[in-house]
Amino acid sequence: MTQPEAKTTQGELNIEEVEPKTQTLCFTDQHLECAVLFNIIIMRNNEEQIQSDDKPDSCVWVYIGSPGSPVFKSLSVAMNTRFSKKPMGTDIIGWNSGADRVAKTFAERLGIKFKKTIFYVSYNIDNELSLQSFAEKRVHATLKELLQ
């Protein structure tokens, strides 16, 4: 399954679908009340984009799922800091709204871990593709706003 990656072209933001590449990190946050597995996928288009100073070099999607229970799942997008209005960078986090307290706790820890500012965006997401599509579009719209 492909996920969109954001990149800039002549000052405009385009959403492109690419296969996740390079690196997947999994870890559990022992400080949360329940054990949660976090998969961080860093996606890059190509080597030229990685070395280019005028394009963001990565887009990070975070899939969150309790071990043995794929129901609790959320999504995030993290953009390269030099394209953000915010001096510390922009991370847009989309969480399952039924787990707001857990999500906010992890958002704080994620911000500390990656030394970036976390922007918390809550939305409903479940197994229905229509809701997932709506949630992802909302995240992309917020991303475009922050990068303008």
Secondary structure, DSSP 4 states (H G I P E B T S, - for coil): --EEEEEEETTEEEEEEE---SEEEEEE-TTSSS--EEEEEEE-S-HHHHH-SSS---EEEEEEEBTTBTTS--EEEE--GGG-SSTT--EEEEEEGGGHHHHHHHHHHHHHHHTSPEEEEEE---S-HHHHHHHHHHHHHHHHHHH-
